[in-house]
Every structure is written in structure tokens, then in C-alpha cells.
Amino acid sequence: MTRARRILTISRWGIPAALVCAAALWGIVDWARYDPAVWLVEFAGLRGHMARHYANLDWMVEHRKVDLPRLRLSTEEALRSAHGRWRARRALERFIAAFRDPHLRLVNSSPASPMPGAEEETAGGRVEAPTCSDRSFSVRDRGFIFPFEQAEGWERAGGPWFPAGSFGAAGVIRIAHFGEDGYREACDEVGPDHVRERLQEELRDTIRELRERAIRVLIVDITGNGGGTGWATEAVSLFATGTLHRPKARGLSFECDRTPIWDGEAVCPGIAGEGESVFQAEGVWEGPLAVLVDGRTASASEDFVVWLRESGAATIIGERTYGAGCGYANGGAPARLDRIGLTVLMPNCARFTSDGVNEVEGIAPDVHLSLREGSAAQRLAGLIQSLP
């Protein structure tokens, strides 16, 4: 090793000296900028916000046995001893992770995004509606995960948005995403404010094409579908007949000061609003229905599953769903911790099944089927045996 290389590296690990110096400088700056008092104040504000707005808080205490006083004390101690913003952030991340709620997340604060339908004024004074790019529409992967395309007699149907086909007496439609922003082509075709209607039209056409093949059972594949928007509820209507029903999503109650819950004290219930939600199905498909789910079927997709199960309209096949449950109604209830540049996203609604279980626990299938073990032929045979 030359003298120059010895100067520029730490010989034992081969780490560039400049990188070491930069890391040390960053650590000094991070330490100098860190004020534990500010973080503790923001943490107290976060707890108050969660007591008022976090819809799953009572469930976490009563059913998952999250020890709020202990969690609060350990997080406060971690913030006092953090000696830097990075360690303090890690302390808040551990605090959030203790609830194991996918919709409860710590993110960097950012300017609010324009609401759907909002218009923006350009420098020249012209008013324009947000474009597909402004709304972050993209083309996502929609292909099959389950080996339907290897089934004997497989014949494709439909278009690229909803992969579909049939084999034997079974038809298949895949809905890979319930977020409209995953269908950029539809947005380019009809504009960002009409994508949902265009997707419904495409689903109708695909169901009708399969129905013309005289299939006897339809499989809706929502494996890997992480959810999206209320479009999932509209899509349900196409796959059943009659009146559909499920327990209402429940919102927040503001009957009392709930902040003592962090000290382990009894407080008034955090959510209210029991009863049923009902609507009349459109019934494009009227026959036996199966819904294929897995451990990545989540959020709005779980709502889709519960609507059909509670209404007795489908057999749920596969694996327990992810367990995200209800998310951000009307934008949710984010807690902005502006002095430290962070925001905690949190669900302001909770959904329960008719037996009183919060959807954050996941939805167990009616028929358990391992979707990734065994050969394609074995998995297809197992699915066929499970069909209604």
C-alpha cells in the first residue's frame, strides 16, 4: 500500500478517511441540533392527539395488551438520552411499531397535497386542474401471482388492467390494486377525476366476457392487493346480487378527555357508531363466487372481503389477510410534529366484523389454502377442490 493510500484510508477496514470525517461531522451537527425538551413536548402532543383521534387505541390496549404507561416512560427515557435526532427518531419509530398497525406510520412532514378536484393557478393567472402526473398516477404490476395461466385449457380474457381468463368451468379476474392511482392508462384516457368510473366499466365488460363463456364459478383474485380507496366498495357491487351488508365503519367519539389513558386510567370509549351499512348490489355476476386472498391482501381489500362474506355472497379461500383494517377517512387524522419535522399518520376509523373482531387482526379465510407451496399443478388442484 502506498503512502498516499495509507493517508486516504483506514487500513483495517478500508474506509475512506473523507467518509469517516463526514460521518463524524454529521454526528456533531446532529448532536448540536438536538434538543430533548422539544422532542418531549412534541411526544406529549402526539400522545394527546392519539388519545383523541387514533381509532384503534382502545383495541390495542384491551385486546393486544399494549402497556401504554410503560411504553410512554420508555420512550420518554429514550428521547432524553438520545443525544441526536437520528436516535430520537428511532425512539419514536419503536413507539409506533409497538402498536403493530400498518396505518400508524411515522413520516417526514411535507406540504399538503392538493385535494382531488382542486384547481391550481399558474404563473400566468390561468386556472388548471391537477394532471395525472400531479396526482402521482403510475402503471403498477398487475400480473397473476397464483399460477392460473398454467391451468389446462386456460384462455385469456379482458384487457391489461384486470388480467382475466377461464379454464374448465371457472373464470378468474385479478384486481391487483384498489388504488385508482395504479391505473395511469385510465387516467390518461378519461382524466384523474373519472378514473373510478372507467375502472368500473372495464370490470363490467370483463365479467360479461367471462359470463358469455358459460362458466359456473367466478374467482376474484385479490392476492397482494394492498388496498386503496373506497372504489373497493363500489367494485363489490359488481360481484353479487341483492342487498349487501356489513357492520358500519366506526368513527371517533369526543365525550371526555382521554389523555389519562396514557397513565393506565379508565376513560370513555374512543369510538362510536354501531349499526349496519347496506347497499343494493348491481349483480353483473350472479353465480357462485370465490375470493382468493393472502397475507398481503390489506386495507380496502379487507373491506371488499368482509362485504362479501358478511352478505353470504362468497367463499374466501387462501391465507389470513394482512390486517390493516380501516385507514384514513377523509384524509385520516395526521399528527404534525412541526418542531421536529415529522408527521404521524394514523387511522381515524375502525372496521369490525359481525363477531366483533377488528380488521387489524386480519381476516381468516373460509378455506385455508397455501398459495405458494407445492407445484403449480398441486396448487391449482387444491384451489379447484376448494371452490364453491
Phi, psi and omega in degrees: 000131181287164178300320180298318181291326178295326180289324188270352181227160169265112194299327186294319183250349182072027180271129178302133182300325180298323179293320179297317180296320180295318179295319179296318179296318178299318180297321179294315179297316180300316179295318183293326182279343188281128176234102184301329180299320179295315180295323179293322177295315179295324178295320176297319177296322178298317180297318178297320179296317180295322179299327182269330193237344184278108189293336183262007186298313181297322178297319180297322180286313188280327187249325177264355175058039174291124182275094185296315179300316180295318179296318179299311183297318181293324179290319178299318179295320179295324179290322179295324186258013187291322181059024178170155182294324182297314179293325179294319178297319178300324178297318178291325178296320177294322177300312180295319183296336182298337182272343179050049180240111184301334180274354177262107189220146176260125181225164173290139178294145179212161177301147180297139178281151178296140179290151177305134180089350181289151180246151181239143179267129181278173181299330180275005179088358180280137181265126181229144175280151178302143180270178177299323178292320178301323181272006177062036173291143181213169176260113181256162178293133181234009186291165178291139170266315177285146189280049179302322186292350177264001180291144178297129179083012181300132178226121183293158176213168174068192182247193186286341183288321180231087179308136185209166177176185180215155172209132185058231182262009185249138172249153183226135170232130177257128171246101186279337182214139171258011174265120181302334184289357176270007183235070184300323182298321178294322178295317178297330183281317188238356182092155188295340182270358183232016182295318183301316179297322180292321179294320177299318178299317179295320177297316178303312182298321181291319177298316181296322178298316178292322181299326179293344177275005177062037175291156182255340179218143179244134178250124173259114184266108176241029173297140179074001181278107183279007176103206183161257188229188178293354175302332180302321179293321177294322180296326178308319186303334184283340191254011182209172179236166176075202182268124177261149182210156173196161175300142180296148167293140186253141182253187186277146175251144181236048185280340183203174174282116186261000184300332177298351179298334179286348175257009178083012182272153178287137179225173179293159181301146182274338182231157181213169175105070177272174182123183183246147168260137181223150169202162183271125180288149178282326172071043173294324171253133185240357186262192178302142186226137172236144177240123183264124184229162176212190184289357176248009172279118193214163169058242181301331177294327176291326174297316177304314181296314185292321176306312184287321180292312182298332180271000181066028187259352184207156170259127182266124186235140174130233186236162178303137181288172189298318181092057175256325177068204183291148186244249192246085177291126181053039178096355179076202181225065183295141175258112181269118178259075193297328184288342177243005174071028181234157176226138175254115175280136180213145180288137177251019175215159178223138178245139181234150171278172184294340177268012172086014182265130177291137182296348176295347176274357182085160181251119178285138180288159173289323179232116179282132179216124177287122187267352185233359180258141180091172180287167177301318181296319179295318181292320178295319179296320178296321179293316182300320179293337183269350186293146177289000000 
